[in-house]
Structures are given as structure tokens and as C-alpha cells.
Amino acid sequence: MKDLLVRNIPEDVLVGLKARAVANKRSLQQELLIILEEAAGLNLVKAVELADCIREKLKTQGRKYGDSTDLVRRDRER
């Protein structure tokens, strides 16, 4: 894994990032890594991979799942 150095961060930005990290019960470094992963679209890639894995697991169980579009529509119309 590579290191990244960011210089001249405005004080108010740093304070906001630290507050966000505390609110999420993470270190500043963990919080920054998550922000960078989101910006790079890596969390979306991981989410899609997880969804694919779950979908495959459900298929191997022999269960059939229908399209929930009609159910959602009816629920919204109530």
C-alpha cells in the first residue's frame, strides 16, 4: 500500500475531518481512507461484488425470487 502526503490543509477542513472521524468512531487515517475509496468509486465496486456474491449464493440454494418492482409500486401507492 502506498502513502500519500497532503500539504497545506486549511485548519477548518482538518477540524471538520477530525470531527467526522470521531462521529464515525474511526481514526483520522481510517476516515480519510474511506473518503478516498468513495471518491475513487472503490466502495461501489465492492458493493457490486458483494451483491453478485449474494445473488450467486441464493441461486445455488435453488430458491426462486421474483421481481419486486410491482410490490414496491403498490406499497408506494398506499
C-alpha positions as CSV (number, residue, x, y, z in Angstrom):
1,M,0.0,0.0,0.0
2,K,1.3,3.5,-0.9
3,D,1.5,6.6,1.3
4,L,0.0,9.9,0.3
5,L,1.0,13.3,1.7
6,V,-1.4,16.2,1.5
7,R,0.1,19.7,2.3
8,N,-1.5,23.0,3.3
9,I,-4.8,21.6,4.6
10,P,-6.9,24.6,5.8
11,E,-7.5,24.4,9.6
12,D,-11.2,24.4,9.3
13,V,-11.1,21.4,6.8
14,L,-8.9,19.5,9.2
15,V,-11.2,20.2,12.1
16,G,-14.2,19.0,10.1
17,L,-12.4,15.8,9.1
18,K,-11.4,15.1,12.6
19,A,-15.0,15.7,13.8
20,R,-16.3,13.3,11.1
21,A,-13.8,10.6,12.2
22,V,-14.8,11.0,15.8
23,A,-18.5,10.8,14.9
24,N,-17.9,7.6,12.9
25,K,-15.7,6.1,15.7
26,R,-12.7,5.9,13.4
27,S,-9.2,7.3,13.4
28,L,-8.5,10.3,11.1
29,Q,-6.4,8.0,8.8
30,Q,-9.3,5.4,8.6
31,E,-11.8,8.2,7.8
32,L,-9.5,9.7,5.1
33,L,-9.0,6.3,3.5
34,I,-12.8,5.7,3.4
35,I,-13.3,9.1,1.8
36,L,-10.6,8.4,-0.8
37,E,-12.1,5.0,-1.6
38,E,-15.5,6.5,-2.1
39,A,-14.1,9.2,-4.3
40,A,-12.3,6.6,-6.4
41,G,-15.5,4.5,-6.7
42,L,-14.0,1.5,-4.9
43,N,-16.8,1.2,-2.4
44,L,-19.3,0.9,-5.3
45,V,-17.1,-1.8,-6.9
46,K,-17.1,-3.7,-3.5
47,A,-20.8,-3.3,-3.2
48,V,-21.5,-4.7,-6.6
49,E,-19.1,-7.6,-6.0
50,L,-20.9,-8.4,-2.7
51,A,-24.3,-8.2,-4.4
52,D,-23.1,-10.6,-7.1
53,C,-21.8,-13.0,-4.5
54,I,-25.1,-13.0,-2.6
55,R,-27.0,-13.4,-5.8
56,E,-24.9,-16.5,-6.8
57,K,-25.3,-17.9,-3.3
58,L,-29.1,-17.6,-3.5
59,K,-29.2,-19.2,-6.9
60,T,-27.3,-22.3,-5.6
61,Q,-29.9,-22.7,-2.9
62,G,-32.5,-23.5,-5.5
63,R,-34.8,-20.7,-4.4
64,K,-36.6,-18.5,-6.9
65,Y,-37.0,-14.8,-6.3
66,G,-39.3,-12.7,-8.4
67,D,-39.1,-9.1,-9.4
68,S,-40.1,-6.9,-6.5
69,T,-41.0,-3.9,-8.7
70,D,-44.7,-4.4,-8.6
71,L,-44.7,-4.9,-4.8
72,V,-42.7,-1.6,-4.3
73,R,-45.1,0.2,-6.6
74,R,-48.2,-1.0,-4.8
75,D,-46.6,-0.1,-1.5
76,R,-45.8,3.4,-2.7
77,E,-49.4,3.9,-3.9
78,R,-50.8,3.2,-0.4
